[in-house]
Amino acid sequence: MTVKTPFVPAAIIFDMDGTLVESENVWEVAEGDLFRARGLTYTDEVRQQVIGLRLDEFFQKLIKIYGLDETVEALSAELIERMKVLIPTHVKPKPGAQAMIDYAAHLGIPYCIASSSPMSIIEAVVQSQGWRTLIPHLYTADDVARGKPAPDVYLFAAEKLNVNAAECLALEDSPNGARAAVAAGMVCYVVPDFHSKPEAFASITPHIFSSLDEVLKVLEGN
């Protein structure tokens, strides 16, 4: 873990998948099932190229890789339905997530989720964790021009929260997400998900942690 200077945020913006919840493995199952149904092998090498992308950009890339003749819309709709079936029983909170959300709530500053996932997935995940009243502000990259690693969804969230982006703390788990937060001018704390190695963030942000509990200790000490 490296934190160069203490930072007291005016707002906290959470990524969701892989940051607050253990859902990247669930996405991987749903995606793998989708490709297996088409007689295709979904490798980790391929998945590394699309982690953290918005679904339309995710499938635009995969259509090229696999030479699929299906539409982005049809593939996205199928994957969303596969995820909705799995979310209630398979998605679990990341260690320290509940404490981080409670901390943000008790600070009395604005906080939200800003995710690449469609709103139907964000709402399903939040509902499954019992966070619907605890996290009142949910934002999806579907509502902006470009998905992560572009900064659009983070800038959109800051605008909605009425906070300067430079005063926001973004919590991320993937290189694409971290690039988006940094491009928005935010301080980005990263807890790498199991798909991403810490060294993948070396050129993106110096704030790399082993867990959300470690992040919370730093914030409580500021």
SEKOLVO-214237 format. One record per residue (C-alpha): residue number from 1; x, y, z; residue in one letter. Coordinates in steps of 0.5 Angstrom, whole numbers. Example, Ala and Ser with C-alpha at 12.3 -4.5 7.8 and 13.67 -1.06 7.14 Angstrom:
BEGIN
{i: 1, X: 25, Y: -9, Z: 16, aa: A} .
{i: 2, X: 27, Y: -2, Z: 14, aa: S} .
//
This chain:
BEGIN
{i: 1, X: 0, Y: 0, Z: 0, aa: M} .
{i: 2, X: 3, Y: 7, Z: -2, aa: T} .
{i: 3, X: -1, Y: 14, Z: 0, aa: V} .
{i: 4, X: 4, Y: 20, Z: -1, aa: K} .
{i: 5, X: 0, Y: 25, Z: 2, aa: T} .
{i: 6, X: -7, Y: 25, Z: 7, aa: P} .
{i: 7, X: -13, Y: 26, Z: 3, aa: F} .
{i: 8, X: -20, Y: 29, Z: 6, aa: V} .
{i: 9, X: -25, Y: 28, Z: 1, aa: P} .
{i: 10, X: -31, Y: 32, Z: 0, aa: A} .
{i: 11, X: -35, Y: 26, Z: -4, aa: A} .
{i: 12, X: -33, Y: 19, Z: -4, aa: I} .
{i: 13, X: -35, Y: 15, Z: -11, aa: I} .
{i: 14, X: -35, Y: 8, Z: -11, aa: F} .
{i: 15, X: -34, Y: 3, Z: -17, aa: D} .
{i: 16, X: -39, Y: -3, Z: -16, aa: M} .
{i: 17, X: -36, Y: -9, Z: -19, aa: D} .
{i: 18, X: -30, Y: -12, Z: -16, aa: G} .
{i: 19, X: -30, Y: -6, Z: -11, aa: T} .
{i: 20, X: -36, Y: -6, Z: -7, aa: L} .
{i: 21, X: -38, Y: -13, Z: -9, aa: V} .
{i: 22, X: -35, Y: -20, Z: -11, aa: E} .
{i: 23, X: -38, Y: -20, Z: -18, aa: S} .
{i: 24, X: -33, Y: -20, Z: -23, aa: E} .
{i: 25, X: -33, Y: -28, Z: -22, aa: N} .
{i: 26, X: -40, Y: -28, Z: -23, aa: V} .
{i: 27, X: -40, Y: -24, Z: -29, aa: W} .
{i: 28, X: -34, Y: -29, Z: -31, aa: E} .
{i: 29, X: -39, Y: -34, Z: -30, aa: V} .
{i: 30, X: -45, Y: -31, Z: -34, aa: A} .
{i: 31, X: -40, Y: -29, Z: -40, aa: E} .
{i: 32, X: -37, Y: -36, Z: -40, aa: G} .
{i: 33, X: -44, Y: -39, Z: -41, aa: D} .
{i: 34, X: -46, Y: -34, Z: -46, aa: L} .
{i: 35, X: -40, Y: -36, Z: -50, aa: F} .
{i: 36, X: -40, Y: -43, Z: -49, aa: R} .
{i: 37, X: -47, Y: -43, Z: -52, aa: A} .
{i: 38, X: -44, Y: -41, Z: -58, aa: R} .
{i: 39, X: -39, Y: -46, Z: -58, aa: G} .
{i: 40, X: -33, Y: -41, Z: -56, aa: L} .
{i: 41, X: -28, Y: -41, Z: -51, aa: T} .
{i: 42, X: -28, Y: -35, Z: -47, aa: Y} .
{i: 43, X: -20, Y: -34, Z: -44, aa: T} .
{i: 44, X: -17, Y: -30, Z: -39, aa: D} .
{i: 45, X: -13, Y: -27, Z: -44, aa: E} .
{i: 46, X: -19, Y: -24, Z: -48, aa: V} .
{i: 47, X: -23, Y: -22, Z: -41, aa: R} .
{i: 48, X: -17, Y: -18, Z: -39, aa: Q} .
{i: 49, X: -18, Y: -14, Z: -45, aa: Q} .
{i: 50, X: -25, Y: -12, Z: -43, aa: V} .
{i: 51, X: -25, Y: -12, Z: -36, aa: I} .
{i: 52, X: -29, Y: -5, Z: -33, aa: G} .
{i: 53, X: -32, Y: -3, Z: -40, aa: L} .
{i: 54, X: -39, Y: -1, Z: -41, aa: R} .
{i: 55, X: -43, Y: -7, Z: -44, aa: L} .
{i: 56, X: -44, Y: -4, Z: -51, aa: D} .
{i: 57, X: -36, Y: -3, Z: -52, aa: E} .
{i: 58, X: -35, Y: -9, Z: -48, aa: F} .
{i: 59, X: -39, Y: -13, Z: -54, aa: F} .
{i: 60, X: -36, Y: -9, Z: -59, aa: Q} .
{i: 61, X: -29, Y: -11, Z: -58, aa: K} .
{i: 62, X: -31, Y: -18, Z: -57, aa: L} .
{i: 63, X: -35, Y: -19, Z: -63, aa: I} .
{i: 64, X: -29, Y: -17, Z: -67, aa: K} .
{i: 65, X: -25, Y: -22, Z: -63, aa: I} .
{i: 66, X: -29, Y: -28, Z: -64, aa: Y} .
{i: 67, X: -32, Y: -25, Z: -71, aa: G} .
{i: 68, X: -39, Y: -26, Z: -68, aa: L} .
{i: 69, X: -45, Y: -24, Z: -73, aa: D} .
{i: 70, X: -50, Y: -22, Z: -67, aa: E} .
{i: 71, X: -52, Y: -15, Z: -65, aa: T} .
{i: 72, X: -49, Y: -11, Z: -59, aa: V} .
{i: 73, X: -56, Y: -10, Z: -56, aa: E} .
{i: 74, X: -58, Y: -18, Z: -57, aa: A} .
{i: 75, X: -51, Y: -20, Z: -53, aa: L} .
{i: 76, X: -52, Y: -15, Z: -48, aa: S} .
{i: 77, X: -59, Y: -17, Z: -47, aa: A} .
{i: 78, X: -58, Y: -24, Z: -46, aa: E} .
{i: 79, X: -52, Y: -23, Z: -41, aa: L} .
{i: 80, X: -56, Y: -18, Z: -37, aa: I} .
{i: 81, X: -61, Y: -23, Z: -36, aa: E} .
{i: 82, X: -56, Y: -29, Z: -34, aa: R} .
{i: 83, X: -53, Y: -24, Z: -29, aa: M} .
{i: 84, X: -60, Y: -22, Z: -26, aa: K} .
{i: 85, X: -61, Y: -30, Z: -25, aa: V} .
{i: 86, X: -54, Y: -30, Z: -21, aa: L} .
{i: 87, X: -54, Y: -24, Z: -17, aa: I} .
{i: 88, X: -59, Y: -26, Z: -11, aa: P} .
{i: 89, X: -55, Y: -32, Z: -10, aa: T} .
{i: 90, X: -48, Y: -31, Z: -12, aa: H} .
{i: 91, X: -46, Y: -24, Z: -11, aa: V} .
{i: 92, X: -43, Y: -23, Z: -4, aa: K} .
{i: 93, X: -40, Y: -16, Z: -1, aa: P} .
{i: 94, X: -32, Y: -15, Z: -1, aa: K} .
{i: 95, X: -29, Y: -15, Z: 5, aa: P} .
{i: 96, X: -29, Y: -9, Z: 9, aa: G} .
{i: 97, X: -35, Y: -6, Z: 4, aa: A} .
{i: 98, X: -40, Y: -5, Z: 9, aa: Q} .
{i: 99, X: -36, Y: -1, Z: 14, aa: A} .
{i: 100, X: -33, Y: 3, Z: 8, aa: M} .
{i: 101, X: -41, Y: 5, Z: 6, aa: I} .
{i: 102, X: -42, Y: 6, Z: 13, aa: D} .
{i: 103, X: -36, Y: 11, Z: 14, aa: Y} .
{i: 104, X: -38, Y: 15, Z: 8, aa: A} .
{i: 105, X: -45, Y: 15, Z: 11, aa: A} .
{i: 106, X: -43, Y: 17, Z: 18, aa: H} .
{i: 107, X: -38, Y: 23, Z: 15, aa: L} .
{i: 108, X: -44, Y: 27, Z: 12, aa: G} .
{i: 109, X: -41, Y: 28, Z: 5, aa: I} .
{i: 110, X: -44, Y: 26, Z: -1, aa: P} .
{i: 111, X: -43, Y: 19, Z: -4, aa: Y} .
{i: 112, X: -45, Y: 14, Z: -9, aa: C} .
{i: 113, X: -44, Y: 9, Z: -14, aa: I} .
{i: 114, X: -41, Y: 10, Z: -21, aa: A} .
{i: 115, X: -41, Y: 4, Z: -25, aa: S} .
{i: 116, X: -40, Y: 1, Z: -32, aa: S} .
{i: 117, X: -46, Y: -4, Z: -31, aa: S} .
{i: 118, X: -53, Y: -2, Z: -33, aa: P} .
{i: 119, X: -57, Y: 1, Z: -28, aa: M} .
{i: 120, X: -62, Y: -6, Z: -28, aa: S} .
{i: 121, X: -55, Y: -9, Z: -26, aa: I} .
{i: 122, X: -53, Y: -4, Z: -21, aa: I} .
{i: 123, X: -60, Y: -4, Z: -18, aa: E} .
{i: 124, X: -60, Y: -11, Z: -17, aa: A} .
{i: 125, X: -54, Y: -12, Z: -14, aa: V} .
{i: 126, X: -55, Y: -6, Z: -9, aa: V} .
{i: 127, X: -62, Y: -9, Z: -7, aa: Q} .
{i: 128, X: -59, Y: -16, Z: -6, aa: S} .
{i: 129, X: -54, Y: -13, Z: -1, aa: Q} .
{i: 130, X: -59, Y: -9, Z: 3, aa: G} .
{i: 131, X: -56, Y: -3, Z: 1, aa: W} .
{i: 132, X: -62, Y: 1, Z: -3, aa: R} .
{i: 133, X: -63, Y: 6, Z: 3, aa: T} .
{i: 134, X: -56, Y: 6, Z: 5, aa: L} .
{i: 135, X: -53, Y: 8, Z: -2, aa: I} .
{i: 136, X: -59, Y: 13, Z: -5, aa: P} .
{i: 137, X: -55, Y: 16, Z: -11, aa: H} .
{i: 138, X: -53, Y: 11, Z: -17, aa: L} .
{i: 139, X: -50, Y: 13, Z: -23, aa: Y} .
{i: 140, X: -49, Y: 8, Z: -30, aa: T} .
{i: 141, X: -44, Y: 10, Z: -35, aa: A} .
{i: 142, X: -50, Y: 8, Z: -40, aa: D} .
{i: 143, X: -52, Y: 15, Z: -39, aa: D} .
{i: 144, X: -46, Y: 19, Z: -41, aa: V} .
{i: 145, X: -42, Y: 19, Z: -48, aa: A} .
{i: 146, X: -36, Y: 14, Z: -47, aa: R} .
{i: 147, X: -35, Y: 9, Z: -42, aa: G} .
{i: 148, X: -29, Y: 7, Z: -37, aa: K} .
{i: 149, X: -23, Y: 9, Z: -38, aa: P} .
{i: 150, X: -26, Y: 15, Z: -41, aa: A} .
{i: 151, X: -28, Y: 20, Z: -35, aa: P} .
{i: 152, X: -35, Y: 21, Z: -37, aa: D} .
{i: 153, X: -38, Y: 17, Z: -31, aa: V} .
{i: 154, X: -34, Y: 20, Z: -26, aa: Y} .
{i: 155, X: -35, Y: 27, Z: -28, aa: L} .
{i: 156, X: -42, Y: 26, Z: -29, aa: F} .
{i: 157, X: -43, Y: 23, Z: -22, aa: A} .
{i: 158, X: -39, Y: 29, Z: -19, aa: A} .
{i: 159, X: -44, Y: 34, Z: -22, aa: E} .
{i: 160, X: -50, Y: 30, Z: -20, aa: K} .
{i: 161, X: -47, Y: 31, Z: -13, aa: L} .
{i: 162, X: -45, Y: 38, Z: -14, aa: N} .
{i: 163, X: -38, Y: 37, Z: -12, aa: V} .
{i: 164, X: -31, Y: 39, Z: -15, aa: N} .
{i: 165, X: -28, Y: 33, Z: -19, aa: A} .
{i: 166, X: -21, Y: 34, Z: -16, aa: A} .
{i: 167, X: -24, Y: 34, Z: -9, aa: E} .
{i: 168, X: -27, Y: 27, Z: -10, aa: C} .
{i: 169, X: -24, Y: 20, Z: -8, aa: L} .
{i: 170, X: -26, Y: 15, Z: -13, aa: A} .
{i: 171, X: -25, Y: 7, Z: -10, aa: L} .
{i: 172, X: -23, Y: 2, Z: -16, aa: E} .
{i: 173, X: -21, Y: -5, Z: -17, aa: D} .
{i: 174, X: -19, Y: -5, Z: -25, aa: S} .
{i: 175, X: -14, Y: -1, Z: -29, aa: P} .
{i: 176, X: -20, Y: 2, Z: -34, aa: N} .
{i: 177, X: -24, Y: 4, Z: -28, aa: G} .
{i: 178, X: -17, Y: 7, Z: -25, aa: A} .
{i: 179, X: -16, Y: 11, Z: -31, aa: R} .
{i: 180, X: -23, Y: 14, Z: -32, aa: A} .
{i: 181, X: -22, Y: 16, Z: -24, aa: A} .
{i: 182, X: -15, Y: 19, Z: -25, aa: V} .
{i: 183, X: -17, Y: 22, Z: -32, aa: A} .
{i: 184, X: -23, Y: 26, Z: -29, aa: A} .
{i: 185, X: -18, Y: 29, Z: -24, aa: G} .
{i: 186, X: -20, Y: 25, Z: -18, aa: M} .
{i: 187, X: -16, Y: 22, Z: -13, aa: V} .
{i: 188, X: -16, Y: 14, Z: -14, aa: C} .
{i: 189, X: -15, Y: 9, Z: -9, aa: Y} .
{i: 190, X: -15, Y: 2, Z: -12, aa: V} .
{i: 191, X: -16, Y: -5, Z: -9, aa: V} .
{i: 192, X: -14, Y: -9, Z: -14, aa: P} .
{i: 193, X: -19, Y: -15, Z: -16, aa: D} .
{i: 194, X: -16, Y: -22, Z: -17, aa: F} .
{i: 195, X: -16, Y: -21, Z: -24, aa: H} .
{i: 196, X: -11, Y: -15, Z: -24, aa: S} .
{i: 197, X: -4, Y: -15, Z: -21, aa: K} .
{i: 198, X: -2, Y: -9, Z: -17, aa: P} .
{i: 199, X: 4, Y: -7, Z: -22, aa: E} .
{i: 200, X: -2, Y: -6, Z: -27, aa: A} .
{i: 201, X: -3, Y: 1, Z: -23, aa: F} .
{i: 202, X: 4, Y: 3, Z: -23, aa: A} .
{i: 203, X: 3, Y: 8, Z: -28, aa: S} .
{i: 204, X: -4, Y: 10, Z: -26, aa: I} .
{i: 205, X: -4, Y: 12, Z: -19, aa: T} .
{i: 206, X: 0, Y: 11, Z: -13, aa: P} .
{i: 207, X: -5, Y: 9, Z: -8, aa: H} .
{i: 208, X: -5, Y: 2, Z: -8, aa: I} .
{i: 209, X: -8, Y: -2, Z: -2, aa: F} .
{i: 210, X: -9, Y: -9, Z: -1, aa: S} .
{i: 211, X: -16, Y: -9, Z: 2, aa: S} .
{i: 212, X: -22, Y: -4, Z: 3, aa: L} .
{i: 213, X: -20, Y: -5, Z: 11, aa: D} .
{i: 214, X: -14, Y: -2, Z: 9, aa: E} .
{i: 215, X: -17, Y: 4, Z: 6, aa: V} .
{i: 216, X: -21, Y: 5, Z: 12, aa: L} .
{i: 217, X: -16, Y: 6, Z: 16, aa: K} .
{i: 218, X: -12, Y: 11, Z: 12, aa: V} .
{i: 219, X: -19, Y: 15, Z: 12, aa: L} .
{i: 220, X: -20, Y: 15, Z: 19, aa: E} .
{i: 221, X: -13, Y: 17, Z: 20, aa: G} .
{i: 222, X: -13, Y: 23, Z: 16, aa: N} .
//
